[in-house]
């Protein structure tokens, strides 16, 4: 399910929403490095970072745009592989349009949780909240429909879940609220989708492209 076996042309064809998200994140970092003096506060704010006082003044679009910027090049390179791994099977399962809508909702939900519960230093940027949201969706499906997954994919999700939260709780100055909020939002969204998408038991994460 998670292995990437497609060449780049096939990947673009099969997973356009995933490619678009990765391109937006990459473009934001390229602009940061080319036109600003590194990943400083001004660059993060100008490129849509989440800043509480600016949101209070009416710039509510930052609840979304922060999710496409990052705090450093290392931050970007850490998040992109996880996004590729988790987005690919979900985009195949839900379809590109619904998956992209889900990703937007997870980004906004994580941003709102950060706004209300984060007590650290602003501004913030990064796709990890949405990434934890995708992990939350997988966790819901793993609990609700365990037979959907091959045993090795179950182990991968459980191991990734454990590593992700150990990382969250042990890295200084990380947005715990964004990660936990994203995860919970994904779990809840997976449940809501299961109510309205009645073919859950019959639908499969696996296809001839897996």
Order of alpha helices (4+ residues) and beta strands (2+ residues): alpha-alpha-alpha-alpha-alpha-alpha-alpha-alpha-alpha-alpha
